[in-house]
Amino acid sequence: MKRNKIALTLLLCYLGLATGCGHESHAERDVSSPPPVSQPGVSASSPAEPVSAARGKVLATNSLDIDFSKFKATFIELGADRCIPCVAMQPIMKEIAEEYADKIQVVFYDVWKDSAPARKYRIQLIPTQVFIDGEGREIHRNVGFFAKDDILKMLKDKGVL
């Protein structure tokens, strides 16, 4: 039952019917060409062994086996490259990855291309940001657009910065 609810929510977001996702409707979407795999400054990876972001870069991956231990925190963005609020998060993710390269790794999952991360992190709307400490424990979760100043305040409050 829970799987069906997640699948339905993701489908509604894909169609632009769920709140929290500013995606255009399916009828307006150009499906003649696939969306880009990654944004500039975003590295893609899907190896079987644990992965971590290159310092100062956003890791766009399908791998669910992320190595959290190399950073004080991991900022995981679960979204899609054609969801309007998700696209608005891209520059924020890139800035945080660059400015806090020694403390924070930034990971992006496109849940429209692979729904496994949505199931693993139990998301219902995109974008959703999940913050994990160096030991793999979730320390914060936000649904919707998350302004950079608010992210930095939360990370300071949690002792990451």
N, C-alpha and C positions, 0 to 999 in steps of 0.2 A: 504494500500500500504506500509506504513512504517513498519508494522508488518511483511509483507512478506520479506522486505529487511533485517530486523534483522534475521529472520528465515533462509534466504538464506545465510547470512554472517556466522551465527553460523554453518550451515551445511557445508559450504565450509571450515571453520576452522576445524571442526570435521574430514573432509576428508583430511585435511592437505593442502588445495589448497589456502587458504587465506594468504596474507602476514601478518607478525606479529605473526603468530602462527607456531611454529616449530614442530607441531605434526606430527607423522609418518602417512603414508596413511592408509586408512581404511583396505586395503588388508593386511597390515603388522601388524595390531593391533590384539592382542590376546583377543578375545571376549569370550573365554571359561570360564573365571572367572571374576566376577565384580571387578572394581577397589576398593582399600581400601576406607573406609568411611572417615577416617581422618588420619592425620600424627601424630606421637608421639608429645606430647605437645600441641595438638590441641583438644579442647573440642567441641563436637557436641551438638546442641540444636535446637529445633523447636517448642517452646511453643507458645500459642496464645497471651500472654501478652508481652509487650516490653522486650527485652533481652539486656544484655550487657555482654561483655567479662569479665571473671574472670581476675583480675589484673595479668599481666605477662603471659597471655596465649592468643593464637590465637583462636577466636571463629569461628568454621566452622558450618554454620547454613543454614537452608532453610527459616528462618523467615525473613520477610522484615520489621518487626517492631522492629528496633534497637533503644535502648535508648542512645541517644547521650549526654545527660545532665550530666552524671557522669564523663566525661572525657573532657579535653581541646580540643581534636580532635579525630576523628575516621578515621582510615586508612582501607578502604575497598578494598580488592583485588577481582576482578571478573575474574575468570580463570577456569582452570580444572586441576584435579590431574594427567593427562597424557599429558598435553601440556608442551613441553620442556621449553619455557621461563617462564611458570607459575610455574613449579617445581623449576626453578632457583630462583624464588622469595620467596619460602617457608622459607629458612634459614634467609633471610632478614626480613621477617614478624615476625618470631619467635624472632630474636634478638631485633627488635624494641619493640615488646610486652614486653619482659623481661626487657630491659634497661630503658624504659620509661613507666613502669607500672602505675605510678601515673598520667601521663598526656595523654597517647595515648592508645585507645583500637584498636585492630586489628581484623578485621572480614574478613573471607574468604567465598565466594560464589562459588560453582562449577556449572557453568552455563550449563555444559553438563548434569548434573543430574537434574537441575531445571532451566528453562529459565526465570522464573519470575523476578529474579534480573537483568538479561540482559535487559529486557523490562523496568523495573523501572528506571535503571540508563542509559538507552539509549546507550548501548555499541554496537560496531560493530566489534571489534577485541579483542582478549584476548592475553595476560593479559591486563586488564585496572585497574588502581588504581584511586580511588576516595577518596578525603579527605574532611571530613565534620567537621565543628566546633561544639562546645558544644550546639549551638542553632539549629543545623540541617541544616545549610547552607553549600553548596559546596564551598570549598576554593581553590581546585586545582584538576586537572585531568591529568593523564598521560596514554598514550597508549604504550604498549610494556614493555620490561624490564626496571626497574627503580632502579638504583644502590643505595645502602644504603647512601653513602655520598651525593648523589644528593637529596635523600628524606630528609635527615637531614638539608641540606642547605635550601631547600624549606620551611621546618617547622620552621626554625629559621627566615627566611625572612617573614613568615606569623605571627610571634610572638607566635608560639606554644611552642617552646623551648627557 
